[in-house]
């Protein structure tokens, strides 16, 4: 499956496939009707504690990614990952996040995991 990561604020593309928001908190200033989502899977997002610790600091990204993978390796995390896998209805899935730096986001970690 082809996995891409995009900002949730960007409009939908004709080739996005299944569009899934993977943030725990709804994006500021975005109406649900404007998001054009297929799913919002907040349980696959990092815990509030991990998200706050990380603070989107690129220097902490490697440790964040390791801690996040550890969270996803729990029973709850595996269930959430399976929900994400099950959400795919075609050959392409777009993971959406409100994070400004998508290369250093939970969506990037998920894309890597799903691509394995």
SERO-4910 file (N, C-alpha, C, O; in steps of 0.05 Angstrom, whole numbers):
BEGIN
 pado doro    nc1    nc2    nc3   cac1   cac2   cac3    cc1    cc2    cc3    oc1    oc2    oc3
  Unk    A     17    -23      0      0      0      0     18     25      0     39     25     13
  Unk    A      9     45    -14     23     70    -16     13     88      7    -11     94      8
  Unk    A     31     97     25     24    114     47     37    141     43     61    143     38
  Unk    A     21    162     46     32    189     45     23    204     70      3    197     83
  Unk    A     38    225     76     31    242     99     26    271     89     42    281     73
  Unk    A      5    283     98     -2    310     90    -12    326    114    -20    314    134
  Unk    A    -12    352    111    -25    369    131    -55    367    128    -65    367    105
  Unk    A    -69    366    150    -98    364    149   -110    390    138   -133    390    128
  Unk    A    -95    412    140   -106    438    130   -104    440     99   -118    457     88
  Unk    A    -88    423     87    -87    422     57   -113    409     47   -123    390     58
  Unk    A   -122    419     25   -146    408     13   -141    379      4   -118    371     -1
  Unk    A   -163    364      0   -160    337     -9   -150    336    -38   -158    352    -54
  Unk    A   -134    316    -44   -125    311    -71   -141    290    -84   -153    273    -70
  Unk    A   -143    290   -110   -159    269   -123   -147    241   -120   -161    221   -125
  Unk    A   -122    239   -112   -109    213   -110   -101    207    -81    -83    192    -76
  Unk    A   -115    219    -61   -108    215    -33   -115    187    -23   -103    177     -4
  Unk    A   -134    174    -35   -143    148    -25   -158    152      1   -172    172      4
  Unk    A   -155    134     20   -167    136     46   -153    158     62   -129    156     66
  Unk    A   -168    177     72   -157    200     88   -163    195    117   -186    194    126
  Unk    A   -141    194    133   -143    188    162   -129    208    178   -104    212    175
  Unk    A   -143    221    196   -130    240    215   -119    223    238   -133    207    250
  Unk    A    -93    226    244    -80    210    264    -70    227    288    -50    221    301
  Unk    A    -84    249    293    -79    267    316    -99    260    338   -122    254    333
  Unk    A    -90    263    363   -108    258    386   -127    281    390   -149    277    399
  Unk    A   -118    305    383   -134    330    387   -143    340    360   -128    340    341
  Unk    A   -168    349    359   -178    360    334   -163    385    327   -158    402    344
  Unk    A   -156    389    301   -140    412    292   -155    439    296   -179    441    291
  Unk    A   -140    458    307   -152    484    312   -161    497    286   -148    496    265
  Unk    A   -184    510    288   -194    527    266   -205    511    242   -211    523    222
  Unk    A   -207    485    244   -217    469    222   -244    457    229   -246    442    249
  Unk    A   -263    463    213   -290    451    217   -289    422    207   -276    416    187
  Unk    A   -303    405    221   -303    377    213   -313    373    185   -303    355    170
  Unk    A   -331    389    176   -342    386    149   -321    395    128   -324    387    105
  Unk    A   -301    410    136   -281    419    117   -256    401    116   -239    404     99
  Unk    A   -256    381    133   -232    364    135   -232    342    114   -210    332    107
  Unk    A   -255    334    104   -257    314     83   -242    288     92   -224    278     78
  Unk    A   -249    278    115   -237    254    127   -254    230    121   -278    231    119
  Unk    A   -240    207    119   -254    182    120   -256    172    149   -276    160    157
  Unk    A   -234    177    164   -233    168    192   -216    188    208   -199    201    198
  Unk    A   -223    189    234   -207    202    254   -200    181    275   -217    173    291
  Unk    A   -175    171    275   -167    150    293   -148    162    314   -124    159    313
  Unk    A   -160    174    334   -144    187    355   -130    168    373   -110    175    386
  Unk    A   -139    143    374   -126    123    391    -99    114    381    -83    103    396
  Unk    A    -94    119    355    -68    112    344    -47    134    349    -23    130    344
  Unk    A    -56    156    358    -38    179    364    -22    174    389    -30    158    406
  Unk    A      0    188    393     16    185    417      0    194    442    -19    210    440
  Unk    A      7    183    465     -7    191    489     -3    221    494     16    233    484
  Unk    A    -20    232    510    -18    261    517      9    266    530     21    287    525
  Unk    A     17    249    548     42    252    562     66    253    543     83    270    545
  Unk    A     66    234    524     88    233    505     88    257    486    108    269    480
  Unk    A     64    265    477     61    288    460     72    313    474     86    329    462
  Unk    A     64    317    499     73    341    514    103    340    519    117    361    517
  Unk    A    114    317    525    143    314    529    158    322    504    178    336    504
  Unk    A    148    312    481    162    316    456    161    346    448    181    357    440
  Unk    A    138    358    449    135    386    442    143    393    414    149    416    408
  Unk    A    144    373    397    151    377    368    179    388    365    185    404    347
  Unk    A    197    381    383    225    389    382    240    369    364    244    346    373
  Unk    A    249    377    340    263    358    322    287    344    335    293    322    327
  Unk    A    300    357    354    323    344    367    315    320    384    331    303    390
  Unk    A    289    319    392    279    297    408    265    276    391    255    256    401
  Unk    A    265    280    364    249    262    347    256    233    349    239    216    351
  Unk    A    282    227    349    290    198    350    280    185    375    269    163    375
  Unk    A    283    198    398    273    187    423    243    186    423    231    167    433
  Unk    A    230    207    413    201    207    410    192    183    394    173    169    402
  Unk    A    204    179    371    196    156    353    199    130    368    182    112    365
  Unk    A    221    126    383    225    102    398    204     98    419    193     76    422
  Unk    A    198    119    434    178    118    455    150    113    443    134     98    454
  Unk    A    145    125    420    119    122    407    116     93    397     95     81    400
  Unk    A    137     82    385    136     54    376    131     36    400    117     16    398
  Unk    A    143     42    423    139     27    447    109     28    455     97      7    462
  Unk    A     97     52    454     68     54    460     52     37    440     32     25    448
  Unk    A     60     38    415     45     23    395     49     -7    397     34    -23    385
  Unk    A     68    -15    412     74    -44    416     58    -56    439     60    -80    445
  Unk    A     42    -39    453     24    -49    474     -1    -61    461     -5    -58    437
  Unk    A    -17    -75    477    -42    -86    467    -60    -64    455    -71    -67    433
  Unk    A    -62    -42    470    -79    -20    460    -67     -8    434    -82     -2    415
  Unk    A    -41     -5    433    -28      5    410    -31    -13    386    -36     -4    363
  Unk    A    -29    -39    390    -32    -58    368    -61    -58    358    -66    -60    334
  Unk    A    -80    -55    376   -108    -53    368   -113    -28    351   -126    -29    330
  Unk    A   -101     -5    359   -104     20    344    -90     18    317   -102     27    297
  Unk    A    -67      5    316    -53      1    290    -70    -16    271    -71    -12    247
  Unk    A    -83    -37    283    -99    -54    266   -123    -39    255   -131    -43    233
  Unk    A   -135    -21    272   -157     -4    262   -147     13    239   -162     16    219
  Unk    A   -123     23    241   -112     39    219   -109     22    194   -116     31    172
  Unk    A    -98     -1    197    -94    -19    174   -121    -26    161   -124    -27    137
  Unk    A   -141    -31    179   -168    -39    169   -182    -16    155   -200    -20    139
  Unk    A   -174      9    161   -186     32    149   -180     35    119   -195     47    104
  Unk    A   -158     23    111   -150     25     83   -170     11     65   -176    -13     69
  Unk    A   -181     26     46   -201     14     28   -190     12      0   -204      1    -18
  Unk    A   -166     20     -5   -155     19    -32   -125     15    -30   -115      3    -11
  Unk    A   -111     24    -51    -82     21    -52    -67     44    -41    -42     44    -40
  Unk    A    -81     65    -32    -68     89    -22    -82     99      3   -106     99      5
  Unk    A    -65    107     22    -76    119     47    -60    145     52    -36    145     50
  Unk    A    -75    166     59    -63    191     67    -67    195     97    -89    197    106
  Unk    A    -44    197    111    -45    202    140    -44    232    143    -26    246    133
  Unk    A    -63    243    158    -65    272    162    -58    280    190    -65    266    209
  Unk    A    -44    302    192    -37    313    218    -37    344    216    -33    356    195
  Unk    A    -42    356    239    -40    385    241    -12    395    247     -7    419    246
  Unk    A      6    376    253     33    383    260     46    398    237     44    390    214
  Unk    A     60    420    243     73    436    222     96    421    208     99    423    184
  Unk    A    112    407    224    135    392    213    127    363    210    132    347    228
  Unk    A    116    356    187    105    329    184    127    308    182    122    284    188
  Unk    A    152    316    175    174    297    175    182    288    203    195    267    206
  Unk    A    175    303    223    182    297    251    156    294    267    153    305    288
  Unk    A    137    279    256    111    276    269    104    246    273    118    229    262
  Unk    A     83    242    288     74    215    292     64    203    266     66    179    262
  Unk    A     54    219    248     45    209    222     68    198    206     65    178    192
  Unk    A     92    210    208    115    199    194    123    173    206    131    155    191
  Unk    A    122    170    232    128    144    245    108    123    236    116    100    230
  Unk    A     83    130    236     62    111    227     66    103    198     63     79    191
  Unk    A     72    122    181     77    116    153     99     96    150     98     77    133
  Unk    A    121     99    165    143     81    165    135     53    174    142     33    162
  Unk    A    120     52    196    111     26    207     92     12    187     95    -12    183
  Unk    A     74     26    175     55     14    156     69      6    130     60    -13    117
  Unk    A     91     19    124    105     12     99    123    -12    102    131    -24     81
  Unk    A    128    -21    126    145    -45    131    131    -70    122    142    -92    125
***
